Amino acid sequence: MKKNKGFTLIEVLVVIGIIAILAAIVVVAINPARQFAQANNSQRWSNVNAILNAVHQYAVDNRGALPGDLATTTAAIPTAVCNSSATATTTCLWLDGALVPTYIVTIPNDPTGVSTNNSGYHIATTTGNRIRVWTNTAELGQTIEVER
C-alpha cells in the first residue's frame, strides 16, 4: 500500500479561511485611520502649545506687551509674512515678524495641510489678557485649544 503525503483541498481551504478571519480581526482592532487621526491630533496639540509658548516668551521679553494687534484681534494664523497689501486687521505681519525666528523657528502648519495660506490655527486674547490658541480641524470629535 502506498500512502499519499500532503494536505487535502478541504484542509487548505479551512486554513486559508482561518487566516483571513484573523487578518480581518487584526485590521479592525488596529484601525489605521483612527491611528492616523490620533497622530494628527497629537501634532495639533504640540503646535498649539508651541505657538502659545512663543507668544508668552515674547511677552516676557517685552515687559508683558503682546506682539502687534494681538490684544484686539482674533484671527486665523497665516503661514507666512503678509505682502504689502496687508490690512490693519491682518495678523500675519506681527505674528511672523515678531515671533519667527527668535521665539519659534517657523509658524507650524496643520498636519493635514488644510490650506496653502492658512496654518489651521487661530489666536485671540480673552478676558484678563489671557491668550487662547485653537484649531478647528481636530479629528475624532476632539476640541484642541489651550488658554493661558
VEXDREN-2710 file (C-alpha; in Angstrom, 1 decimal):
% VEXDREN-2710
k/r/px/py/pz
1/MET/0.0/0.0/0.0
2/LYS/1.2/3.4/-0.9
3/LYS/0.4/6.4/1.3
4/ASN/0.0/9.8/-0.3
5/LYS/1.5/12.6/1.8
6/GLY/0.1/16.2/1.7
7/PHE/-2.9/18.2/2.5
8/THR/-6.4/17.8/1.1
9/LEU/-8.1/20.6/-0.6
10/ILE/-10.6/21.0/2.3
11/GLU/-7.7/21.3/4.8
12/VAL/-6.0/24.0/2.8
13/LEU/-9.3/26.0/2.4
14/VAL/-10.0/25.8/6.1
15/VAL/-6.6/27.1/7.0
16/ILE/-6.9/30.0/4.4
17/GLY/-10.3/30.8/5.9
18/ILE/-9.0/30.9/9.4
19/ILE/-6.1/33.2/8.4
20/ALA/-8.5/35.5/6.6
21/ILE/-10.7/35.8/9.7
22/LEU/-7.7/36.5/11.9
23/ALA/-6.3/39.1/9.5
24/ALA/-9.7/40.9/9.4
25/ILE/-9.9/41.0/13.2
26/VAL/-6.4/42.4/13.4
27/VAL/-7.2/45.2/10.8
28/VAL/-10.4/46.1/12.7
29/ALA/-8.5/46.1/16.0
30/ILE/-5.7/48.3/14.8
31/ASN/-7.9/50.6/12.8
32/PRO/-5.2/52.5/10.9
33/ALA/-7.5/55.5/10.1
34/ARG/-8.1/56.1/13.8
35/GLN/-4.4/55.8/14.5
36/PHE/-3.6/58.4/11.9
37/ALA/-6.3/60.7/13.3
38/GLN/-4.9/60.3/16.8
39/ALA/-1.3/61.1/15.5
40/ASN/-2.6/64.2/13.7
41/ASN/-4.4/65.4/16.9
42/SER/-1.2/64.9/18.9
43/GLN/0.7/67.0/16.4
44/ARG/-2.0/69.7/16.7
45/TRP/-1.7/69.7/20.5
46/SER/2.0/70.2/20.1
47/ASN/1.7/73.0/17.6
48/VAL/-0.9/74.9/19.7
49/ASN/1.4/74.7/22.7
50/ALA/4.4/75.8/20.7
51/ILE/2.5/78.9/19.4
52/LEU/1.3/79.8/22.8
53/ASN/4.7/79.3/24.4
54/ALA/6.3/81.6/21.7
55/VAL/3.7/84.4/22.4
56/HIS/4.4/84.1/26.1
57/GLN/8.1/84.2/25.7
58/TYR/7.7/87.3/23.6
59/ALA/5.6/88.9/26.3
60/VAL/8.2/88.0/29.0
61/ASP/11.0/89.6/27.0
62/ASN/8.8/92.7/26.2
63/ARG/7.6/93.6/29.7
64/GLY/4.2/91.9/29.2
65/ALA/3.4/93.5/25.9
66/LEU/1.8/91.2/23.4
67/PRO/3.0/91.2/19.8
68/GLY/1.3/93.6/17.4
69/ASP/-2.5/93.8/17.5
70/LEU/-3.0/90.6/19.5
71/ALA/-4.7/92.4/22.3
72/THR/-7.6/93.4/20.0
73/THR/-7.5/90.9/17.1
74/THR/-9.0/87.4/16.8
75/ALA/-7.9/85.7/13.6
76/ALA/-6.5/82.7/11.8
77/ILE/-2.7/82.5/11.8
78/PRO/-1.4/82.6/8.3
79/THR/1.6/80.5/7.3
80/ALA/3.9/83.3/6.0
81/VAL/4.6/87.0/6.3
82/CYS/1.9/89.1/4.6
83/ASN/2.7/91.1/1.4
84/SER/2.4/94.9/1.2
85/SER/-1.4/94.7/0.7
86/ALA/-1.9/93.6/4.2
87/THR/-4.7/95.3/6.1
88/ALA/-4.7/96.6/9.7
89/THR/-6.5/93.5/10.9
90/THR/-4.1/91.1/9.3
91/THR/-2.3/89.1/12.0
92/CYS/0.5/87.5/10.0
93/LEU/2.9/90.5/10.0
94/TRP/3.2/90.9/13.7
95/LEU/3.0/87.2/14.5
96/ASP/5.5/86.0/11.9
97/GLY/7.7/89.1/12.2
98/ALA/7.7/89.3/16.0
99/LEU/8.0/85.6/16.8
100/VAL/9.9/84.0/14.0
101/PRO/12.8/83.0/14.3
102/THR/13.5/84.3/17.8
103/TYR/10.7/82.6/19.7
104/ILE/9.7/79.8/17.3
105/VAL/11.5/78.5/14.2
106/THR/8.5/78.8/11.9
107/ILE/4.7/79.0/12.2
108/PRO/3.6/75.4/12.3
109/ASN/1.0/74.1/9.8
110/ASP/-1.9/71.7/10.4
111/PRO/-0.6/68.1/9.8
112/THR/-3.3/67.6/7.1
113/GLY/-2.3/70.8/5.2
114/VAL/-5.7/72.5/5.4
115/SER/-4.8/75.4/3.2
116/THR/-1.8/76.8/1.5
117/ASN/-2.0/80.3/3.1
118/ASN/-3.6/79.4/6.5
119/SER/-1.8/77.4/9.2
120/GLY/-5.0/75.9/10.5
121/TYR/-4.6/77.6/13.9
122/HIS/-6.3/80.6/15.4
123/ILE/-5.3/83.0/18.2
124/ALA/-7.1/85.5/20.3
125/THR/-6.9/87.5/23.6
126/THR/-9.7/86.7/26.1
127/THR/-10.7/88.5/29.2
128/GLY/-8.0/89.1/31.7
129/ASN/-5.3/89.3/28.9
130/ARG/-5.3/85.5/28.5
131/ILE/-4.1/84.1/25.2
132/ARG/-6.2/81.4/23.5
133/VAL/-4.8/79.3/20.6
134/TRP/-7.0/76.7/19.0
135/THR/-7.7/74.7/15.8
136/ASN/-11.0/73.9/14.1
137/THR/-9.5/70.9/12.2
138/ALA/-9.3/68.4/15.1
139/GLU/-10.4/64.9/14.2
140/LEU/-12.3/62.3/16.2
141/GLY/-14.6/64.9/17.7
142/GLN/-11.9/66.4/19.9
143/THR/-11.6/70.1/20.8
144/ILE/-8.0/71.3/20.7
145/GLU/-7.4/74.6/22.4
146/VAL/-5.1/76.0/25.0
147/GLU/-5.6/79.2/27.0
148/ARG/-3.1/80.7/29.4
END
